[in-house]
Amino acid sequence: MGLSEYNRKRNFKVTSEPSGEAPAPPRQEGVRHFVIQKHAASRLHYDFRLELEGVLKSWSVPKGPSLDTRVKRLAVHVEDHPLAYAEFEGIIPKGEYGGGTVLLWDRGTWEPLGDPHQSYAAGNLKFNLKGKKLQGGFALVKLRGRGAQREKDQERAWLLIKERDAHVVPEETSDITRARPESVTTGRTLDEIAADRSQVWHSNRDQVDAGGAAGGRVAPPPTRIRPPRFAARATPPRGDGWLHEMAIEGERLLARNAGGQLALLDDNGAPLGAAAARKRSAVADAIRMLPAQSLVVDGVLAAMTPDGLPHAAALSGALAGKGKATLAYLVFDLPYLDGHDLARVPLAARKKLLAELVRASSEPGPLRFLDHVAGDGAAFQREARRLGIAAMVSRRAGSPYGARAGWVRAPCAVSAKR
Ligand code: MN
């Protein structure tokens, strides 16, 4: 079968699963590994994988293995997986092929009875397992379809059966999948793995590269952040070299992820209290899903009403889950990313990295990149006024993130007639 089908089904920019090119774990001559991964996808199943012919031959077993010889479990033969997959436990992002949580349910070595290549080709594999949960003889037997009536599904249908030996346990006595639900490597349950967002993005992911930004400085995640203020101006700045954005009516909100330690911060850089953070947990979840270990983003939390514009008055309702407005977290700056302090990196470059980061998320939730228009402030103001936007903010394309940022805010609307 090879790995072409495996690779074709997956987008390795999004999923943390190993690609077919990932280096295989160190091998011992003559030792064959097996692994069983409990997979909470659209339907829970157990992926039974045997190392053979340089790949993991794989079967999807909806009910999982049984230690009872009378129980025959359907095992649907699926595409070969790379050997490196045997190490994988974590989350496959939603929307990706096989999206869901993967738990390493059992692993160890297997010994075929007879020639494994011939037995596999003949659809009748008998073998001994030496795992943590499964031991002794098992058989994987291909179901015989009914002549010309045979369908593709039947072509793939095999049965997993326990062979008679000292390791048999009748179903009435105990069901191994119920008795031992936990991960064989970490002892965690599926729920615990699903809650650990740190394993969504793994070593082979495609990261947004903070190291390439000119002006960046290698540094640990900041413990103290002072969000720059926007100075009020009667008119927007003239001339080139400015980036203009719509001023969002809402709540200034920053998010800091320091290697999985997530904090939401207010406009002074102070952490929100537990209750306030809980109401904004959708923001924290979206930040965890970004392809970065550590970052600080600056933005505004807003309530978007059905007219597509943010309305400050609707925010408390949206936070309480009431009303028609939906929460949106519009991010406009990125002062820190994965080991790099970006405060001295020009704003235009920080925003470019931020845009890439948001675009790379498979689950952005309420997260939105707040785009800008470069150029003359008066032209932006005219356009914004036409769209009914009340105010705008302007920042120099080269401005740092910090006390001397020099950011300004100006009204767009002509003062309303009373
Ligand atoms: Mn699966």
Residues whose N, C-alpha, C, O or C-beta is under 5 A from the ligand:
A	BS01	MN	H39 D47
